[in-house]
Amino acid sequence: MILSLQGCMAVGKTTAVRYIQEHAPYIHISYEINTDVIEEIKRRDPVT
């Protein structure tokens, strides 16, 4: 099973993942590395 948490900022994704880590340690958590995407957005819109 793969569970993907997606959503806007400040809706509780990290809180949900921390809860899962604490209460279900047998579940592997993997974070997407999106640094390249964020840097490209900043490059295109320096105000961000």
N, C-alpha and C positions, 0 to 999 in steps of 0.2 A: 504494500500500500504506500502511496506517496500522497502527502498532504502539502498543499501549497497555500501559504497565507499571503494574501495580497490586499492592498487597500491604501487609502490616503494616509498621510502623516497623522500621528496622534490618535489612532483609532483602537490601539491595543494589541497590535501584532506582536511586538516584543514581549509584552506582558503575557500574552497567551503562550508564547514559546517558552518563556521562563517557567510558567506554571507546568507545562508539559515536561520540561527537563527535571523539575523538582518532584513531580508526582509519577512520572513514568520514565525512570532512568534507562530502561531497556530500549527506548526509542532514540534513534540516531537523528540529531539535528544538524542540518547543513544550511549555511547562509550563502546567498548569491553574492558574488563579488561584482558590484556594479560601478566601480571606480571609473572605468573607461567611459561609460555612458555619462556619468555625472560630469566628468571633465569636458566631454564634447559639448554638453549643454552649456556649461559655463563659457566655453570658447565661443559659442555662437551667440550667447547673450551675456555680456560682461556684467550686467546689472545683477544677475543671480548670485 
